[in-house]
């Protein structure tokens, strides 16, 4: 089983854009809903990618102008 890492991108719209950007670079991802924002800003969406592809995925998203960060849960790399 491949270890998965999570990236938070914010809205469902950005999650869809991020998924498409990764797919166009042949990086598999799954869109996920993350726990709500601790500041009360509503739903937060993100992507799960193979941990071996994490840095590659960040680079692709950065090039696409999509800000991605690790969800804040205090669990390091947020592996599943």
C-alpha positions as CSV (number, residue, x, y, z in Angstrom):
1,X,0.0,0.0,0.0
2,X,1.3,3.4,-1.0
3,X,1.6,6.0,1.8
4,X,-0.5,9.1,1.1
5,X,0.3,12.7,2.1
6,X,-2.2,15.5,2.2
7,X,-2.1,19.0,0.8
8,X,-4.6,21.7,1.7
9,X,-5.6,24.1,-1.1
10,X,-8.7,25.8,0.3
11,X,-11.9,25.8,-1.7
12,X,-13.4,23.0,-3.7
13,X,-12.8,25.1,-6.9
14,X,-9.0,25.2,-6.1
15,X,-9.0,21.5,-5.3
16,X,-10.5,20.7,-8.7
17,X,-8.0,23.0,-10.4
18,X,-5.2,21.4,-8.5
19,X,-6.3,17.9,-9.4
20,X,-6.4,18.8,-13.0
21,X,-3.0,20.4,-12.9
22,X,-1.5,17.2,-11.3
23,X,-3.4,14.9,-13.7
24,X,-1.9,16.8,-16.7
25,X,1.6,16.1,-15.2
26,X,0.7,12.4,-14.7
27,X,0.5,12.7,-10.9
28,X,-2.4,10.8,-9.4
29,X,-4.4,12.6,-6.7
30,X,-7.7,12.3,-4.8
31,X,-9.7,15.3,-3.8
32,X,-10.6,15.2,-0.1
33,X,-12.6,17.3,2.3
34,X,-10.4,18.3,5.3
35,X,-11.5,19.3,8.8
36,X,-13.0,22.8,8.9
37,X,-10.8,25.8,9.3
38,X,-10.1,26.5,13.0
39,X,-10.8,30.2,12.3
40,X,-14.4,29.4,11.3
41,X,-13.9,30.1,7.6
42,X,-15.9,27.0,6.5
43,X,-15.0,24.0,4.5
44,X,-11.4,23.2,3.5
45,X,-10.5,20.9,0.6
46,X,-7.3,19.3,-0.4
47,X,-5.6,16.5,-2.2
48,X,-4.1,13.2,-1.3
49,X,-1.0,12.2,-3.2
50,X,1.6,9.5,-2.9
51,X,4.2,10.7,-0.4
52,X,6.9,9.9,-2.9
53,X,5.3,12.5,-5.2
54,X,4.7,15.2,-2.6
55,X,7.5,17.6,-3.6
56,X,6.8,17.0,-7.3
57,X,3.1,17.8,-6.6
58,X,4.0,21.0,-4.7
59,X,6.2,22.1,-7.6
60,X,3.5,21.5,-10.2
61,X,0.9,23.3,-8.1
62,X,3.3,26.3,-7.5
63,X,3.9,26.5,-11.3
64,X,0.1,26.5,-11.8
65,X,-0.3,29.4,-9.3
66,X,-2.1,27.2,-6.7
67,X,-1.0,27.6,-3.1
68,X,-0.9,24.3,-1.3
69,X,0.1,23.6,2.3
70,X,0.1,20.8,4.7
71,X,-3.1,20.7,6.8
72,X,-2.6,21.9,10.3
73,X,-3.3,18.9,12.5
74,X,0.0,18.6,14.4
75,X,0.8,15.2,12.7
76,X,3.9,16.1,10.7
77,X,3.4,15.2,7.1
78,X,-0.2,14.2,7.5
79,X,0.3,10.7,6.2
80,X,-2.6,8.3,5.8
